[in-house]
């Protein structure tokens, strides 16, 4: 299993690259890039919320609670509420995630259980999408993008755990291999069914993804164009011959 520092480092790098790329091609603005970067980084730490109460876990849940509290404030500034109300949003969000959500996750899940799985990554992303669209009242494409960043960061975490489940020097596979990047739990089919049902229900109440898919298509076309990827300076062109 990858360490906490590894998850933080890789999660921030991947989220930063994707958010910066979207900013460069004009899909999002600088403020949105910061928010999506934060969501991707948060997503890369979420799978370890079911870990035992070790020092890294306590530090991680504390940092996540702070980040989510600031994110809630950023997302509610457009509501034109007072400073005291914004402070209330920050405190409420922090306390809710730090002492309610994380405590429930730790209590009802086993580390490397179903919480370490692809459907859990999808579930957290859909929760983000639905919350951003219905409660924070963001447009459809922004809501889906927020969910995708969370799911993407989550999957990066799972991939790292699987990579670290292989002893590359000794050329052997550890027992933990296959316990992170999975689609179901063989020991708990009821929880697996409920997890997939929750994903289906959340998708049903999610906004239409058409505008988001159009934005992804636009992003793909721009990011692969020579004008957007390659530097527009003389020395680069000289290297191309």
C-alpha positions in Angstrom: 0.0 0.0 0.0 1.3 3.4 -0.9 2.1 5.8 1.9 0.1 8.9 2.8 2.8 11.2 1.4 2.8 9.3 -1.9 -0.9 9.6 -2.2 -0.8 13.3 -1.5 2.1 13.9 -3.9 0.7 11.9 -6.8 -2.8 13.1 -6.2 -1.8 16.8 -6.4 0.4 16.3 -9.4 -2.3 14.5 -11.5 -5.0 16.9 -10.4 -2.8 19.8 -11.2 -1.9 18.6 -14.6 -5.5 18.0 -15.7 -6.8 21.2 -14.2 -4.0 23.2 -15.8 -4.6 21.6 -19.1 -8.3 22.5 -18.9 -7.3 26.0 -18.0 -4.9 26.4 -20.9 -7.4 25.3 -23.5 -10.1 27.6 -22.1 -12.5 25.0 -20.7 -12.4 26.5 -17.2 -11.1 29.8 -15.7 -8.4 30.2 -13.1 -10.7 30.2 -10.1 -12.5 27.0 -11.3 -9.1 25.4 -12.0 -8.2 25.9 -8.3 -11.4 24.4 -7.1 -11.2 21.4 -9.4 -7.6 20.9 -8.5 -8.7 20.8 -4.8 -11.5 18.3 -5.6 -9.1 16.0 -7.4 -6.6 16.1 -4.5 -9.3 15.5 -2.0 -10.6 12.5 -4.0 -7.1 11.0 -4.0 -7.2 10.9 -0.2 -10.8 9.7 0.3 -10.2 5.9 0.1 -8.1 5.9 3.2 -10.9 7.3 5.4 -11.7 3.7 6.3 -8.2 3.2 7.7 -7.5 2.7 11.4 -7.0 5.9 13.5 -3.3 6.2 12.8 -1.5 9.5 12.9 -1.5 9.9 9.1 -5.2 9.1 9.0 -5.9 11.7 11.7 -3.8 14.3 9.9 -5.4 13.4 6.6 -9.0 13.6 7.8 -8.2 16.9 9.5 -6.7 18.4 6.3 -9.6 17.0 4.2 -12.1 18.6 6.6 -10.4 21.9 6.4 -10.1 21.7 2.6 -13.8 20.8 2.2 -14.8 23.6 4.5 -12.9 26.2 2.4 -14.4 24.6 -0.7 -17.9 25.0 0.7 -17.1 28.7 1.3 -15.8 29.2 -2.2 -18.8 27.6 -3.7 -21.3 29.6 -1.6 -19.7 33.1 -2.2 -21.9 33.5 -5.2 -25.0 33.4 -3.0 -24.1 36.9 -1.7 -24.4 35.9 2.0 -22.8 37.8 4.9 -19.4 37.2 6.3 -20.9 35.7 9.5 -22.9 33.3 7.4 -19.7 32.3 5.4 -18.0 31.7 8.7 -20.9 29.5 9.8 -20.7 27.6 6.5 -17.0 26.9 7.2 -17.4 25.8 10.8 -20.5 23.7 10.0 -18.8 21.9 7.1 -15.6 21.3 9.0 -17.4 19.8 12.1 -19.8 17.7 9.9 -17.0 16.0 7.9 -14.5 15.8 10.7 -16.7 14.4 13.4 -19.7 12.9 11.7 -18.9 11.7 8.1 -15.4 10.4 8.8 -16.5 8.8 12.1 -19.3 6.9 10.3 -17.1 5.8 7.5 -14.4 4.5 9.9 -17.1 2.7 12.0 -19.0 1.0 9.3 -16.2 0.0 6.9 -13.1 -2.2 7.0 -9.9 -1.0 5.6 -9.3 -2.3 2.0 -12.9 -3.4 2.0 -15.6 -2.3 -0.4 -14.7 1.4 0.2 -11.5 0.6 -1.8 -13.3 -0.1 -5.1 -14.3 1.4 -8.4 -18.0 1.7 -7.6 -17.1 3.6 -4.4 -15.1 6.0 -6.6 -18.1 6.4 -8.9 -20.4 6.9 -5.9 -18.3 9.7 -4.4 -18.1 11.4 -7.8 -21.9 11.2 -8.2 -22.5 12.5 -4.7 -20.3 15.5 -5.7 -22.1 16.0 -9.0 -25.6 15.9 -7.4 -24.6 18.1 -4.5 -22.9 20.7 -6.8 -25.9 20.8 -9.1 -28.9 20.6 -6.8 -27.6 22.3 -3.6 -24.9 24.7 -4.9 -26.8 25.3 -8.1 -23.9 25.1 -10.5 -24.4 24.4 -14.2 -24.5 20.8 -15.5 -21.1 20.7 -17.0 -19.4 22.2 -14.0 -21.2 19.8 -11.7 -20.1 16.8 -13.7 -16.6 18.1 -14.0 -16.4 18.4 -10.2 -17.6 14.8 -9.8 -15.2 13.5 -12.4 -12.3 15.2 -10.6 -13.3 13.5 -7.3 -13.7 10.1 -9.0 -10.4 10.5 -10.9 -8.5 11.3 -7.8 -10.1 8.4 -6.0 -9.0 6.0 -8.8 -5.5 7.4 -8.8 -5.3 6.4 -5.1 -6.6 2.9 -5.9 -4.1 2.5 -8.7 -1.2 3.5 -6.4 -2.3 0.9 -3.9 -2.3 -1.8 -6.5 1.1 -0.7 -7.8 2.6 -0.9 -4.3 1.0 -4.3 -3.9 3.7 -5.7 -6.2 7.3 -6.2 -4.9 9.1 -5.2 -8.1 12.5 -5.9 -6.7 11.6 -9.4 -5.5 9.3 -10.0 -8.4 6.4 -11.2 -6.3 2.8 -10.2 -5.8 1.8 -9.4 -2.2 -1.4 -10.6 -0.6 -2.9 -7.1 -0.8 -2.9 -7.2 -4.6 -6.4 -6.9 -6.0 -7.9 -5.6 -2.8 -8.0 -1.9 -3.9 -8.9 -1.8 -7.6 -12.0 -4.0 -7.6 -15.6 -3.9 -8.7 -17.3 -6.0 -6.0 -16.8 -7.7 -2.6 -16.9 -11.4 -2.6 -17.6 -11.5 1.1 -20.4 -8.9 1.1 -22.6 -9.2 -1.9 -25.5 -7.3 -0.2 -23.3 -4.2 0.3 -22.1 -4.5 -3.3 -25.6 -4.6 -4.6 -26.6 -1.6 -2.4 -23.6 0.3 -3.6 -24.5 -0.2 -7.3 -28.1 0.6 -6.5 -27.0 3.9 -4.9 -24.9 4.8 -7.9 -27.9 4.1 -10.2 -30.2 6.2 -8.0 -27.7 9.1 -7.9 -27.2 9.0 -11.7 -31.0 9.2 -12.1 -31.2 12.5 -10.2 -28.0 13.8 -11.7 -28.1 16.6 -14.4 -28.0 15.7 -18.1 -24.4 15.0 -18.9 -24.7 16.2 -22.6 -23.1 19.7 -21.9 -20.3 18.0 -20.0 -19.6 15.5 -22.8 -19.5 18.4 -25.3 -17.0 20.2 -23.1 -14.9 17.0 -23.0 -15.0 16.7 -26.8 -13.9 20.3 -27.0 -11.1 19.7 -24.5 -9.9 16.7 -26.5 -9.8 18.5 -29.8 -7.8 21.5 -28.3 -5.4 19.6 -26.1 -4.2 17.5 -29.1 -3.8 20.4 -31.4 -0.2 21.5 -32.2 -1.1 25.1 -31.4 -2.2 24.3 -27.9 0.4 21.7 -26.9 3.7 22.8 -28.4 5.5 26.1 -27.5 5.1 28.8 -30.1 8.8 29.9 -30.0 11.6 29.8 -32.5 13.9 27.3 -30.7 11.2 24.7 -30.5 10.5 24.9 -34.2 14.3 24.6 -34.9 14.4 21.4 -33.0 11.6 20.0 -35.1 13.9 20.4 -38.1 
